[in-house]
Amino acid sequence: MTTTGYGDLTPDRSKPFEIVVAMLLMLSGITLTGLFIAFGASLLTRVHWVTMQGLRPVHRRGHIVICGAGSIGSAVIDLLLAHGRRLVVVELNPDATIVERAREQHFDLLTGDASRDTTLDLCNLAAAHSLIALTNVDTLNLEIALGARARNPTMPIVLRIAEASFAESIARHFEFETTFSAAALAAPEFVGLGRFAGSRGRVSFGGQEFAIGEIGSEAPSRALPPDAIAIAVSRADKFAIAHDLQDLGPDGRALIPVPISPFREGKDTLAAAAERFLQRS
């Protein structure tokens, strides 16, 4: 403990200087030994805690980090896995279902708070493709995004923000171009589904807004407005770009956009477009 007591080196008791030096040597030995033991115990405890918490360094490259595995997060995981993407999912309180899915579908599941620096450091964000923050708390998603941007300024970041005005404010002040309000995205689809079964919401493109709808081969062609454009068709298990509705074929499905501007105010869904065209017919 003190490097003394073996008889090989002893202070001369008649010299106060040597006694003081010996005392300092003993105290420094005890201090250094205590620090060494404390550091080793802390390291072992942290490794054990990290293992128990499901936290471990991620060595993937080109992966997508998903923060939050709730109802929306689970759906996003399903879609990305269907496209063969490599995923790292961060969830504070994962349930048994998501743990089992991570084991079966071979994606990394980290149990921790994604807003903490220690958690983000484990996600290997420098080599990540993108990050999606999908927790239920808007400010937490923003905190996660800012932490991720500090580690990889060029990485695309998508935020789930409940309030549309808050989403616009974040996009304006923090230059997050991929900030979306879940409510604003879902509202047009819910309204459209209330009047037309094939409504899939709406998109903005080239300064115009378009209602997006899905139709089947059983739908009469006269039920569509004349400016409807078929952009894709699905037949059985094949998906292809469509040039016109003639490509639909039997038992097929088509995705079509319809410009909103030509239709009367207050009805900006595909249902309104189809309804107006039916009235003309």
DRENKEMAR-445462 format. One record per residue (C-alpha): residue in three letters; residue number from 1; x, y, z. Coordinates in pm, 1 decimal. Layout:
BEGIN
<resn: ALA; resi: NUM; x: X; y: Y; z: Z> .
...
This chain:
BEGIN
<resn: MET; resi: 1; x: 0.0; y: 0.0; z: 0.0> .
<resn: THR; resi: 2; x: 273.1; y: 245.7; z: 93.1> .
<resn: THR; resi: 3; x: 580.1; y: 87.8; z: -77.5> .
<resn: THR; resi: 4; x: 752.8; y: 79.6; z: 264.8> .
<resn: GLY; resi: 5; x: 787.6; y: -174.7; z: 541.7> .
<resn: TYR; resi: 6; x: 1013.3; y: -428.5; z: 375.3> .
<resn: GLY; resi: 7; x: 1333.4; y: -298.4; z: 532.8> .
<resn: ASP; resi: 8; x: 1499.5; y: -217.4; z: 204.1> .
<resn: LEU; resi: 9; x: 1437.7; y: 155.5; z: 237.2> .
<resn: THR; resi: 10; x: 1369.0; y: 329.0; z: 569.1> .
<resn: PRO; resi: 11; x: 1382.7; y: 697.3; z: 667.0> .
<resn: ASP; resi: 12; x: 1632.5; y: 823.8; z: 915.0> .
<resn: ARG; resi: 13; x: 1431.1; y: 927.1; z: 1219.7> .
<resn: SER; resi: 14; x: 1692.5; y: 1181.3; z: 1315.6> .
<resn: LYS; resi: 15; x: 1623.1; y: 1376.8; z: 996.9> .
<resn: PRO; resi: 16; x: 1276.3; y: 1547.5; z: 990.8> .
<resn: PHE; resi: 17; x: 1299.7; y: 1597.8; z: 613.3> .
<resn: GLU; resi: 18; x: 1324.3; y: 1223.4; z: 548.1> .
<resn: ILE; resi: 19; x: 1031.1; y: 1159.6; z: 784.9> .
<resn: VAL; resi: 20; x: 813.5; y: 1413.1; z: 597.8> .
<resn: VAL; resi: 21; x: 912.9; y: 1262.0; z: 263.4> .
<resn: ALA; resi: 22; x: 827.0; y: 915.4; z: 390.4> .
<resn: MET; resi: 23; x: 485.6; y: 1035.2; z: 511.3> .
<resn: LEU; resi: 24; x: 411.9; y: 1199.4; z: 174.9> .
<resn: LEU; resi: 25; x: 523.4; y: 883.3; z: -1.7> .
<resn: MET; resi: 26; x: 284.5; y: 674.9; z: 205.9> .
<resn: LEU; resi: 27; x: -8.1; y: 911.1; z: 146.8> .
<resn: SER; resi: 28; x: 55.1; y: 929.9; z: -227.8> .
<resn: GLY; resi: 29; x: 81.1; y: 550.5; z: -247.6> .
<resn: ILE; resi: 30; x: -252.0; y: 506.8; z: -69.7> .
<resn: THR; resi: 31; x: -413.3; y: 773.0; z: -291.3> .
<resn: LEU; resi: 32; x: -285.3; y: 626.4; z: -617.6> .
<resn: THR; resi: 33; x: -382.1; y: 276.0; z: -515.0> .
<resn: GLY; resi: 34; x: -733.1; y: 394.0; z: -420.5> .
<resn: LEU; resi: 35; x: -772.8; y: 574.7; z: -749.9> .
<resn: PHE; resi: 36; x: -661.2; y: 267.6; z: -941.2> .
<resn: ILE; resi: 37; x: -909.1; y: 44.3; z: -757.6> .
<resn: ALA; resi: 38; x: -1191.0; y: 298.1; z: -803.6> .
<resn: PHE; resi: 39; x: -1118.0; y: 334.8; z: -1175.8> .
<resn: GLY; resi: 40; x: -1109.6; y: -41.1; z: -1228.0> .
<resn: ALA; resi: 41; x: -1431.7; y: -95.1; z: -1031.9> .
<resn: SER; resi: 42; x: -1604.4; y: 184.8; z: -1225.8> .
<resn: LEU; resi: 43; x: -1496.7; y: 37.6; z: -1557.8> .
<resn: LEU; resi: 44; x: -1617.3; y: -311.7; z: -1467.0> .
<resn: THR; resi: 45; x: -1944.6; y: -175.5; z: -1328.1> .
<resn: ARG; resi: 46; x: -2007.6; y: 31.3; z: -1640.6> .
<resn: VAL; resi: 47; x: -1943.1; y: -263.2; z: -1870.7> .
<resn: HIS; resi: 48; x: -2183.9; y: -473.0; z: -1666.1> .
<resn: TRP; resi: 49; x: -2445.8; y: -193.6; z: -1663.4> .
<resn: VAL; resi: 50; x: -2415.0; y: -137.5; z: -2037.6> .
<resn: THR; resi: 51; x: -2456.8; y: -509.6; z: -2100.3> .
<resn: MET; resi: 52; x: -2761.3; y: -529.4; z: -1874.3> .
<resn: GLN; resi: 53; x: -2917.0; y: -226.5; z: -2045.8> .
<resn: GLY; resi: 54; x: -2876.9; y: -371.1; z: -2393.1> .
<resn: LEU; resi: 55; x: -2629.1; y: -102.2; z: -2492.6> .
<resn: ARG; resi: 56; x: -2330.6; y: -194.2; z: -2703.6> .
<resn: PRO; resi: 57; x: -2126.8; y: -24.0; z: -2974.0> .
<resn: VAL; resi: 58; x: -2271.5; y: -58.8; z: -3324.8> .
<resn: HIS; resi: 59; x: -2022.7; y: -148.8; z: -3597.4> .
<resn: ARG; resi: 60; x: -2262.4; y: -136.0; z: -3893.5> .
<resn: ARG; resi: 61; x: -2218.0; y: 104.9; z: -4183.1> .
<resn: GLY; resi: 62; x: -2488.0; y: 258.6; z: -4399.0> .
<resn: HIS; resi: 63; x: -2753.8; y: 176.9; z: -4140.0> .
<resn: ILE; resi: 64; x: -3066.7; y: 373.0; z: -4048.3> .
<resn: VAL; resi: 65; x: -3106.7; y: 470.2; z: -3682.8> .
<resn: ILE; resi: 66; x: -3467.5; y: 467.8; z: -3556.5> .
<resn: CYS; resi: 67; x: -3528.2; y: 632.9; z: -3220.0> .
<resn: GLY; resi: 68; x: -3857.4; y: 517.2; z: -3073.2> .
<resn: ALA; resi: 69; x: -4026.1; y: 182.5; z: -3138.1> .
<resn: GLY; resi: 70; x: -4386.1; y: 266.1; z: -3054.9> .
<resn: SER; resi: 71; x: -4681.3; y: 222.2; z: -3288.3> .
<resn: ILE; resi: 72; x: -4539.3; y: 447.7; z: -3560.7> .
<resn: GLY; resi: 73; x: -4185.1; y: 326.9; z: -3504.2> .
<resn: SER; resi: 74; x: -4290.6; y: -37.9; z: -3541.6> .
<resn: ALA; resi: 75; x: -4459.2; y: 39.3; z: -3874.2> .
<resn: VAL; resi: 76; x: -4149.2; y: 223.0; z: -3997.1> .
<resn: ILE; resi: 77; x: -3933.2; y: -73.5; z: -3894.1> .
<resn: ASP; resi: 78; x: -4156.9; y: -309.2; z: -4094.4> .
<resn: LEU; resi: 79; x: -4137.0; y: -91.3; z: -4406.8> .
<resn: LEU; resi: 80; x: -3760.8; y: -47.9; z: -4393.2> .
<resn: LEU; resi: 81; x: -3698.5; y: -416.4; z: -4327.6> .
<resn: ALA; resi: 82; x: -3920.0; y: -498.9; z: -4626.1> .
<resn: HIS; resi: 83; x: -3680.8; y: -287.9; z: -4836.9> .
<resn: GLY; resi: 84; x: -3380.4; y: -474.4; z: -4699.4> .
<resn: ARG; resi: 85; x: -3234.8; y: -184.5; z: -4500.7> .
<resn: ARG; resi: 86; x: -2997.3; y: -232.5; z: -4207.4> .
<resn: LEU; resi: 87; x: -3149.1; y: -91.2; z: -3888.5> .
<resn: VAL; resi: 88; x: -3039.3; y: 20.5; z: -3544.5> .
<resn: VAL; resi: 89; x: -3338.5; y: 78.2; z: -3315.4> .
<resn: VAL; resi: 90; x: -3309.1; y: 277.9; z: -2992.5> .
<resn: GLU; resi: 91; x: -3593.8; y: 237.8; z: -2742.8> .
<resn: LEU; resi: 92; x: -3601.4; y: 343.6; z: -2379.0> .
<resn: ASN; resi: 93; x: -3843.1; y: 72.5; z: -2263.5> .
<resn: PRO; resi: 94; x: -3863.6; y: -203.6; z: -2526.0> .
<resn: ASP; resi: 95; x: -4134.9; y: -461.6; z: -2476.9> .
<resn: ALA; resi: 96; x: -4093.0; y: -833.5; z: -2529.3> .
<resn: THR; resi: 97; x: -4233.0; y: -810.2; z: -2883.3> .
<resn: ILE; resi: 98; x: -3969.2; y: -571.0; z: -3015.4> .
<resn: VAL; resi: 99; x: -3694.0; y: -768.4; z: -2839.7> .
<resn: GLU; resi: 100; x: -3810.0; y: -1088.0; z: -3008.0> .
<resn: ARG; resi: 101; x: -3836.0; y: -914.3; z: -3346.1> .
<resn: ALA; resi: 102; x: -3482.4; y: -781.9; z: -3312.8> .
<resn: ARG; resi: 103; x: -3359.5; y: -1133.8; z: -3249.9> .
<resn: GLU; resi: 104; x: -3554.5; y: -1286.7; z: -3537.9> .
<resn: GLN; resi: 105; x: -3510.6; y: -1010.5; z: -3797.7> .
<resn: HIS; resi: 106; x: -3147.9; y: -936.1; z: -3714.5> .
<resn: PHE; resi: 107; x: -3153.5; y: -564.5; z: -3640.6> .
<resn: ASP; resi: 108; x: -2968.1; y: -400.2; z: -3351.8> .
<resn: LEU; resi: 109; x: -3184.3; y: -299.0; z: -3055.0> .
<resn: LEU; resi: 110; x: -3031.9; y: -59.6; z: -2801.5> .
<resn: THR; resi: 111; x: -3211.9; y: -4.4; z: -2472.4> .
<resn: GLY; resi: 112; x: -3149.8; y: 354.8; z: -2371.7> .
<resn: ASP; resi: 113; x: -3239.3; y: 721.2; z: -2397.5> .
<resn: ALA; resi: 114; x: -3157.1; y: 840.1; z: -2748.4> .
<resn: SER; resi: 115; x: -3116.2; y: 1197.9; z: -2628.6> .
<resn: ARG; resi: 116; x: -2815.9; y: 1103.8; z: -2413.1> .
<resn: ASP; resi: 117; x: -2471.7; y: 1148.9; z: -2563.1> .
<resn: THR; resi: 118; x: -2356.5; y: 807.7; z: -2441.5> .
<resn: THR; resi: 119; x: -2640.9; y: 638.6; z: -2630.0> .
<resn: LEU; resi: 120; x: -2587.5; y: 832.3; z: -2952.8> .
<resn: ASP; resi: 121; x: -2216.1; y: 758.9; z: -2940.5> .
<resn: LEU; resi: 122; x: -2293.7; y: 385.9; z: -2953.1> .
<resn: CYS; resi: 123; x: -2496.3; y: 420.4; z: -3275.4> .
<resn: ASN; resi: 124; x: -2195.1; y: 490.6; z: -3499.7> .
<resn: LEU; resi: 125; x: -2368.6; y: 793.2; z: -3650.5> .
<resn: ALA; resi: 126; x: -2058.7; y: 891.6; z: -3844.6> .
<resn: ALA; resi: 127; x: -2117.6; y: 589.5; z: -4069.9> .
<resn: ALA; resi: 128; x: -2500.2; y: 591.4; z: -4058.8> .
<resn: HIS; resi: 129; x: -2719.0; y: 650.6; z: -4363.1> .
<resn: SER; resi: 130; x: -2988.1; y: 851.8; z: -4180.5> .
<resn: LEU; resi: 131; x: -3172.8; y: 894.4; z: -3851.7> .
<resn: ILE; resi: 132; x: -3548.0; y: 894.1; z: -3780.2> .
<resn: ALA; resi: 133; x: -3672.7; y: 1029.6; z: -3445.3> .
<resn: LEU; resi: 134; x: -4017.6; y: 887.7; z: -3366.5> .
<resn: THR; resi: 135; x: -4068.4; y: 928.7; z: -2992.8> .
<resn: ASN; resi: 136; x: -4394.1; y: 1069.6; z: -2854.5> .
<resn: VAL; resi: 137; x: -4230.0; y: 1390.6; z: -2730.6> .
<resn: ASP; resi: 138; x: -4161.9; y: 1666.9; z: -2984.1> .
<resn: THR; resi: 139; x: -3886.0; y: 1834.9; z: -2783.3> .
<resn: LEU; resi: 140; x: -3715.8; y: 1498.8; z: -2728.7> .
<resn: ASN; resi: 141; x: -3714.6; y: 1434.2; z: -3103.9> .
<resn: LEU; resi: 142; x: -3559.1; y: 1775.6; z: -3157.8> .
<resn: GLU; resi: 143; x: -3293.7; y: 1705.4; z: -2892.5> .
<resn: ILE; resi: 144; x: -3211.0; y: 1373.7; z: -3058.9> .
<resn: ALA; resi: 145; x: -3183.0; y: 1542.3; z: -3397.5> .
<resn: LEU; resi: 146; x: -2949.6; y: 1813.6; z: -3270.8> .
<resn: GLY; resi: 147; x: -2727.8; y: 1554.7; z: -3103.4> .
<resn: ALA; resi: 148; x: -2718.1; y: 1350.0; z: -3423.6> .
<resn: ARG; resi: 149; x: -2638.2; y: 1654.4; z: -3636.4> .
<resn: ALA; resi: 150; x: -2343.8; y: 1738.7; z: -3410.7> .
<resn: ARG; resi: 151; x: -2199.9; y: 1393.9; z: -3485.4> .
<resn: ASN; resi: 152; x: -2281.4; y: 1381.6; z: -3856.4> .
<resn: PRO; resi: 153; x: -2377.9; y: 1719.3; z: -4009.1> .
<resn: THR; resi: 154; x: -2451.6; y: 1572.4; z: -4354.2> .
<resn: MET; resi: 155; x: -2673.8; y: 1284.7; z: -4241.9> .
<resn: PRO; resi: 156; x: -3044.8; y: 1311.3; z: -4339.0> .
<resn: ILE; resi: 157; x: -3263.9; y: 1342.7; z: -4028.3> .
<resn: VAL; resi: 158; x: -3641.3; y: 1291.0; z: -4015.5> .
<resn: LEU; resi: 159; x: -3842.9; y: 1408.3; z: -3715.2> .
<resn: ARG; resi: 160; x: -4190.1; y: 1314.9; z: -3600.2> .
<resn: ILE; resi: 161; x: -4351.7; y: 1634.3; z: -3470.5> .
<resn: ALA; resi: 162; x: -4714.4; y: 1630.2; z: -3354.1> .
<resn: GLU; resi: 163; x: -4784.0; y: 2001.0; z: -3398.9> .
<resn: ALA; resi: 164; x: -4763.2; y: 2136.4; z: -3752.9> .
<resn: SER; resi: 165; x: -4666.8; y: 2489.9; z: -3642.5> .
<resn: PHE; resi: 166; x: -4389.4; y: 2353.1; z: -3423.1> .
<resn: ALA; resi: 167; x: -4263.7; y: 2142.6; z: -3713.5> .
<resn: GLU; resi: 168; x: -4248.0; y: 2451.7; z: -3935.3> .
<resn: SER; resi: 169; x: -4068.3; y: 2645.6; z: -3663.1> .
<resn: ILE; resi: 170; x: -3809.2; y: 2371.2; z: -3621.1> .
<resn: ALA; resi: 171; x: -3753.6; y: 2349.7; z: -3996.1> .
<resn: ARG; resi: 172; x: -3711.1; y: 2726.0; z: -4014.4> .
<resn: HIS; resi: 173; x: -3480.4; y: 2779.0; z: -3716.2> .
<resn: PHE; resi: 174; x: -3271.8; y: 2461.5; z: -3729.9> .
<resn: GLU; resi: 175; x: -3279.1; y: 2404.9; z: -4109.4> .
<resn: PHE; resi: 176; x: -3429.4; y: 2058.2; z: -4085.0> .
<resn: GLU; resi: 177; x: -3586.3; y: 2009.4; z: -4425.7> .
<resn: THR; resi: 178; x: -3726.2; y: 1669.1; z: -4332.0> .
<resn: THR; resi: 179; x: -3936.3; y: 1778.5; z: -4035.0> .
<resn: PHE; resi: 180; x: -4294.7; y: 1654.0; z: -4059.7> .
<resn: SER; resi: 181; x: -4607.4; y: 1677.6; z: -3851.3> .
<resn: ALA; resi: 182; x: -4767.3; y: 1334.7; z: -3814.8> .
<resn: ALA; resi: 183; x: -5106.7; y: 1495.5; z: -3769.1> .
<resn: ALA; resi: 184; x: -5067.9; y: 1712.8; z: -4079.5> .
<resn: LEU; resi: 185; x: -4963.3; y: 1411.8; z: -4287.0> .
<resn: ALA; resi: 186; x: -5240.6; y: 1186.2; z: -4159.9> .
<resn: ALA; resi: 187; x: -5531.7; y: 1432.6; z: -4163.4> .
<resn: PRO; resi: 188; x: -5580.7; y: 1444.7; z: -4544.3> .
<resn: GLU; resi: 189; x: -5576.9; y: 1067.0; z: -4563.8> .
<resn: PHE; resi: 190; x: -5836.0; y: 1028.2; z: -4288.3> .
<resn: VAL; resi: 191; x: -6057.8; y: 1290.9; z: -4451.4> .
<resn: GLY; resi: 192; x: -6019.9; y: 1127.1; z: -4790.6> .
<resn: LEU; resi: 193; x: -6091.8; y: 779.0; z: -4658.7> .
<resn: GLY; resi: 194; x: -6414.9; y: 913.7; z: -4513.0> .
<resn: ARG; resi: 195; x: -6540.4; y: 983.1; z: -4865.9> .
<resn: PHE; resi: 196; x: -6334.7; y: 764.5; z: -5096.8> .
<resn: ALA; resi: 197; x: -6188.2; y: 424.9; z: -5010.7> .
<resn: GLY; resi: 198; x: -5882.7; y: 470.6; z: -5230.8> .
<resn: SER; resi: 199; x: -5760.5; y: 801.3; z: -5090.5> .
<resn: ARG; resi: 200; x: -5398.7; y: 797.5; z: -4977.5> .
<resn: GLY; resi: 201; x: -5350.9; y: 1160.2; z: -4872.3> .
<resn: ARG; resi: 202; x: -5183.8; y: 1435.0; z: -5071.9> .
<resn: VAL; resi: 203; x: -4840.3; y: 1561.1; z: -5173.4> .
<resn: SER; resi: 204; x: -4686.7; y: 1889.6; z: -5288.3> .
<resn: PHE; resi: 205; x: -4477.8; y: 1896.2; z: -5603.7> .
<resn: GLY; resi: 206; x: -4363.9; y: 2181.1; z: -5824.7> .
<resn: GLY; resi: 207; x: -4560.0; y: 2436.9; z: -5625.6> .
<resn: GLN; resi: 208; x: -4887.3; y: 2244.5; z: -5666.5> .
<resn: GLU; resi: 209; x: -5080.8; y: 2009.5; z: -5442.4> .
<resn: PHE; resi: 210; x: -5204.5; y: 1672.8; z: -5561.5> .
<resn: ALA; resi: 211; x: -5450.0; y: 1429.9; z: -5408.6> .
<resn: ILE; resi: 212; x: -5312.8; y: 1075.9; z: -5417.1> .
<resn: GLY; resi: 213; x: -5546.6; y: 779.8; z: -5466.5> .
<resn: GLU; resi: 214; x: -5533.8; y: 407.6; z: -5528.4> .
<resn: ILE; resi: 215; x: -5779.7; y: 239.6; z: -5764.1> .
<resn: GLY; resi: 216; x: -5833.9; y: -114.5; z: -5883.3> .
<resn: SER; resi: 217; x: -5920.3; y: -255.8; z: -6222.1> .
<resn: GLU; resi: 218; x: -6279.1; y: -287.9; z: -6105.9> .
<resn: ALA; resi: 219; x: -6313.3; y: 91.9; z: -6076.2> .
<resn: PRO; resi: 220; x: -6487.8; y: 252.0; z: -6378.0> .
<resn: SER; resi: 221; x: -6264.1; y: 480.8; z: -6575.6> .
<resn: ARG; resi: 222; x: -6537.5; y: 746.7; z: -6589.0> .
<resn: ALA; resi: 223; x: -6512.1; y: 780.7; z: -6208.6> .
<resn: LEU; resi: 224; x: -6178.7; y: 955.2; z: -6251.1> .
<resn: PRO; resi: 225; x: -6123.2; y: 1318.0; z: -6350.3> .
<resn: PRO; resi: 226; x: -5972.1; y: 1371.4; z: -6695.5> .
<resn: ASP; resi: 227; x: -5645.2; y: 1507.4; z: -6551.2> .
<resn: ALA; resi: 228; x: -5578.2; y: 1202.6; z: -6333.0> .
<resn: ILE; resi: 229; x: -5235.1; y: 1053.9; z: -6402.6> .
<resn: ALA; resi: 230; x: -5138.0; y: 694.1; z: -6345.2> .
<resn: ILE; resi: 231; x: -4784.7; y: 681.2; z: -6206.6> .
<resn: ALA; resi: 232; x: -4750.7; y: 318.9; z: -6094.8> .
<resn: VAL; resi: 233; x: -4931.9; y: -10.3; z: -6120.9> .
<resn: SER; resi: 234; x: -4913.7; y: -331.2; z: -5920.7> .
<resn: ARG; resi: 235; x: -5004.9; y: -666.9; z: -6068.6> .
<resn: ALA; resi: 236; x: -4979.4; y: -972.2; z: -5845.1> .
<resn: ASP; resi: 237; x: -4634.0; y: -939.0; z: -5688.4> .
<resn: LYS; resi: 238; x: -4488.0; y: -709.8; z: -5955.7> .
<resn: PHE; resi: 239; x: -4461.8; y: -332.5; z: -5942.6> .
<resn: ALA; resi: 240; x: -4405.2; y: -114.3; z: -6247.8> .
<resn: ILE; resi: 241; x: -4417.8; y: 245.1; z: -6367.5> .
<resn: ALA; resi: 242; x: -4741.0; y: 317.6; z: -6554.1> .
<resn: HIS; resi: 243; x: -4779.1; y: 533.4; z: -6865.6> .
<resn: ASP; resi: 244; x: -5160.0; y: 532.2; z: -6865.3> .
<resn: LEU; resi: 245; x: -5450.2; y: 346.9; z: -6708.7> .
<resn: GLN; resi: 246; x: -5444.1; y: 92.4; z: -6988.0> .
<resn: ASP; resi: 247; x: -5143.5; y: -61.8; z: -6813.1> .
<resn: LEU; resi: 248; x: -5360.8; y: -152.4; z: -6516.5> .
<resn: GLY; resi: 249; x: -5489.8; y: -485.0; z: -6646.9> .
<resn: PRO; resi: 250; x: -5714.2; y: -729.8; z: -6463.9> .
<resn: ASP; resi: 251; x: -5675.2; y: -763.8; z: -6086.9> .
<resn: GLY; resi: 252; x: -5427.1; y: -477.4; z: -6081.2> .
<resn: ARG; resi: 253; x: -5395.0; y: -167.5; z: -5868.1> .
<resn: ALA; resi: 254; x: -5289.1; y: 180.4; z: -5977.4> .
<resn: LEU; resi: 255; x: -5159.5; y: 483.0; z: -5787.8> .
<resn: ILE; resi: 256; x: -5276.7; y: 813.4; z: -5933.3> .
<resn: PRO; resi: 257; x: -5231.0; y: 1182.2; z: -5845.1> .
<resn: VAL; resi: 258; x: -5500.3; y: 1439.9; z: -5919.2> .
<resn: PRO; resi: 259; x: -5431.8; y: 1817.0; z: -5911.7> .
<resn: ILE; resi: 260; x: -5629.3; y: 1982.5; z: -5633.3> .
<resn: SER; resi: 261; x: -5640.3; y: 2338.4; z: -5766.3> .
<resn: PRO; resi: 262; x: -5906.9; y: 2285.4; z: -6037.2> .
<resn: PHE; resi: 263; x: -6164.8; y: 2169.3; z: -5785.4> .
<resn: ARG; resi: 264; x: -6392.0; y: 2368.2; z: -5564.0> .
<resn: GLU; resi: 265; x: -6260.6; y: 2507.7; z: -5238.1> .
<resn: GLY; resi: 266; x: -6301.5; y: 2291.8; z: -4931.8> .
<resn: LYS; resi: 267; x: -6284.1; y: 1961.2; z: -5121.6> .
<resn: ASP; resi: 268; x: -5920.9; y: 1887.7; z: -5180.6> .
<resn: THR; resi: 269; x: -5920.5; y: 1508.2; z: -5190.4> .
<resn: LEU; resi: 270; x: -5944.7; y: 1253.0; z: -5465.0> .
<resn: ALA; resi: 271; x: -6301.1; y: 1189.3; z: -5351.5> .
<resn: ALA; resi: 272; x: -6397.5; y: 1545.1; z: -5444.9> .
<resn: ALA; resi: 273; x: -6230.3; y: 1507.5; z: -5782.2> .
<resn: ALA; resi: 274; x: -6413.8; y: 1184.8; z: -5855.9> .
<resn: GLU; resi: 275; x: -6739.0; y: 1328.3; z: -5724.3> .
<resn: ARG; resi: 276; x: -6720.1; y: 1632.0; z: -5951.1> .
<resn: PHE; resi: 277; x: -6637.5; y: 1423.2; z: -6255.8> .
<resn: LEU; resi: 278; x: -6932.1; y: 1195.4; z: -6182.7> .
<resn: GLN; resi: 279; x: -7157.9; y: 1497.4; z: -6165.7> .
<resn: ARG; resi: 280; x: -7036.3; y: 1603.3; z: -6509.6> .
<resn: SER; resi: 281; x: -7104.2; y: 1257.5; z: -6644.3> .
